[in-house]
Amino acid sequence: MTMPATPPQADQAPQEPQRDPEAPPGLYSSPIPVRTPGLGDAIASEWTKIRSVRSTMWTLGVMIVLLLGIGLLTAFVVSLSEAPLDDTPVLSLGFFGVLLGSICVITLGVLTIASEYSTGMIRTTLTACPSRSRILIAKAVVFFLLAFTITTVTTGVVGVLQTAMLDGATPGTGFWVRSTVGVGFYVATLGLLSLAVGAIVRHSAGAITIMIAVVLLPLVLAIFMFSPTLAGVQQALFEYSIPNQIGSLYEASVTTSGPTGWEPLWIIVGVTAVAMAGAFASLDRRDV
């Protein structure tokens, strides 16, 4: 015999979803707490982006190969030639790999923001985070820390291996720091300058071309200035070209004058600060 269904008791009635007492009557209120997103959320979002795209793996991967390959190959050739190093620091042999590897960092810096304009992803980004300054700061922080860490660690490894391969004088602590941490800071800041140019130009190929010209054109122009009347301009281009500034950190500059020690860092920081200010103004005043 089938028993009739027991009617629900009054105390077993289904519970209604909790409603925010401050919400207007008749509107649904989620029980999940709502908070205003901040800079940390933007940084987490940009970190997810930069580590999940293939351009990051390729550019930084090629940079590591260049730094290790060229640095160790140079040390190997010098060891075979048995040429005396005299007063040439062993770590200065890493200059060639860093100069070529900086092109990879420049490329990644531009793609970090310019690629979003080419794909239209920038609209989604600004919809999720309407604060344009917060987006640019988050991109700059994530990119700089990533580029600085990778460059510093790789140059440190190259320096240790070069010192082991060659019978040169052991570099001092100050020179070690400048040729690893200093070079990493310089290259990462150069990449940050590329990010600012990418935000202003909003075109990947155009911004990369501009940055490669900034790196190489002054040195190339100086080489072909044969007129004595242009001697002062030629000297200035030699002294303040980016390859010469990187060489100064390695104590292997192409001139006997110009920035020395940590001075190249302050120069690139000043130029990058101006470019970032322009990027902030461009991102804030122009439509996407």
N, C-alpha and C positions, 0 to 999 in steps of 0.2 A: 504494500500500500504506500503510495507516494505521499510524503508529508508536505503540507503547504509551506511555501517559503516564508521564513520568519521576517516580518517587516523590520526595517532598520530602526534601531532604538534612537531616541532623541539625542542621546549623548554620543552616538556613533555617526552623526551626520558628517559628511565630507567637509573638511576645513577649507575655508576660502584663503586664497593667497594673501600674504601680508601686503599691506599697502602703506606707502610712505605717508605719515600723517600730514606732512607739509604739501603733498601733491594735491592738485585740485580734485574735487569729487568727480567720479565717473571716468577717470583716466587711469590706465594701467601703470603701475610703478614696479620696475624690476627690483627684486630682492638683492641683486648684486650691487655692491656699493660702487657708486660712480665718483671718479676723481678726475681732476684736470691733469692731462698729460704734461710732462715737463721735459727738460733737456735730456734727462736720463733715458726717457722713452724714445726720443728722437735718435739718440746715440745707439741704443739697442737696435732700432730699426735699420739705421745705416750700416751697422756692423753685419746684420743679417744680409743686407744687399751686397756689400762688398766681398763677403766671403762666399757668396753663393753664385756669383757670376764667373764665367770662364776667363774673362779678360784679366781678372786679378791673378789667377793661377798662371796664366801664360806670361804676363808682363813680369811679375815677381820671380817666376821660375826662370825665365831667360836672364833676368838680372843676376840671380844667384849663380847661374852657369857662367856668365861673363866674368863676374868678380872672381870666382874660384878658378875658372879655366885660364883666363888671361893672367891673373896674378901668379898662379903656380907655373904656368908656361914661361913667363918672364923670368921667374926665379930659376927654373930649370935651365934655360938658355944661358943665363949668367953663370950658373954653376959649371956648365960644360965649357964655357969660354975661359974659365979660370982667370977672368979679368979682376984685378983688385978693385974693391969698392971704395977704398980710400975713406973719404969723409961722407960718402953717399949713404944715407940711412937705408937699411934693408926694407923697411916698411914703405918707402917711397915707390917701390916696384909695384905696389897695388894701385897706383894712380891710374894706369891705363885701363884697368878693368872698371874702376869706379866711374871714369869719364864716359865709357860706353854704357855702363849699367844705368847711369843717370838718365839716359834717353828712355829707358823702360819706365822709370819712376815718373818722368814727365808725361809719358803716354797714359799711364794709369791715373795720374792726377787730373788730366783733361777728361778722360772717360768717366771718372767718378761723378761728374755732374753733366757734362755735355751730352753723354749718351742718353740721358733721360729726356733731353729736349728732342733728340732725333727720333726716339721711340714714342714720345708722348707720355712717358711714365711720370714726367714732372707734374702733370695735372693731378694724377692720383696721389703723388707725394704731398702736394700742397693742399689737396682736399683733406687728407688725413691729418696734416699739420699746417694750418693756415699761416703760422708764424714763419715767414720766409727767413728771417735772421736766425731763428732756431735751427732751421734746416741746414743753412750754410755753416753754422757753427758745428753742428753735429757731423756733417760731412768732413769738415776740416779736422776735427779732433780724431775721428776714426782713421782717416787717411794718414794723418801725420804720425800717429802712434804706430800704425802698421808699417809704414815706410821706414820710420826711424829704427824700429826694432829689427826688422829684417836686414837693413843696411849695416847697422852697428854689429850685429852678431856675425854676419858674413865677413865683414872687413876684419873683425877680430880673429876669426878662424884663419883667414888668409894670412894675416900678420904672424900668427903663431907658426903656421906651416912654412912661411918664407924664412923666418928666423931659424927654424930647424934645418932647412935645406942649405942655407948659406952660412958661412963662417964670418959673420959680420959682428960688429959691436952690438951688445944688447941695448936696445933703445931705452931711454929714460922713461919714467912714469908719465911725465908731462907730455912727451911726444907720443907715447902709447895712447893716452886719452884723446889727444887731438886727432890722431890718425884713425881712430875707431869711433869714439863718441862724437867728436867734432865733425868728422866726415859724414857720419850718419845723420847728424843734425842738419848739416848743410844740404845734403841730398834730399832729405825729407822736406826741408823748407823750400827748396827748388821745386819739388813736386807740389807743394802748397801754392806756390806762385803759379804753377800750371793750372791748378784747380781754379784759382781766381780768374785767370785768363779764359778758361773754359766757361765760367759763369758769365763773363762779359761778352764773349764772342758767340757762345751757344752753338758752336759747330765743331765737331770733333776734329775733322781733318784740318780745318782752318786754324784752330787753336794749337794743335800739335805742330803744324808748320811754323807758326809764329814762335813757339817756344824753342824749336830746334834752331831757328834763325837767331834767337836771342843768345843761345849757347855758343853757336859756332861762327856766326857772321862777323862779330867784332874781331876775332882772331884771324879769320881769313882776310878781311879787309886790311888789317894791319900788316899782314905778310906782303901784300901787293902795293903798299904805299912806298914808292921809291923816291918820290920827290922830297928834297931837303926841306921845303916849306911845310911839309906835312909831318915833320919829325915829331913835333909835340903831340899831334893827334895820334900818330902811330904808337908813341910811347904810352899814352893814356889807354888806348884800346888794348895794348898788350897787358898793361898792369891790371885793368879792371875787367878783363874778359873772364868768363866763368871757368874755363879750363885753367887759367893761371891762378885763380882764387882757390880752386881745389888743389892745385899743385902747391900753393903756399901752405896749406894745412899739412902737406906731406914734406914740407921744406924742399920742394922740387919745382919752384916757380921758374918760368921762362925768362924772367927779368930779375935784375938785382935790386930793383926798387918796387914800390907799390905796397899793397897790403901784406902784412906778415902776421904770424901767430894766429890769434883768434879774430883778427880784424875782418877777414872775409865773412865770418858769421854775422857780424853786426851789419855789414853792408847788405847781405841777402835778406836779413830780417827786416831792415828798413824798407827795401824795395817791395818785399812781399806784403808788409803792412799797408803800404800805399795801394797795392793792387787789390788786397782784400777789401779795403774801404771802397774802392771802385766797384767791386763785385757786390758788396752789400747795397750800394746805391742802385746799381743796375737791376738787381733782383727785386728790390723793393718798389721801383718806379716803373718797370716795364711789365707788360702783360706776358703771359706764358703762351 
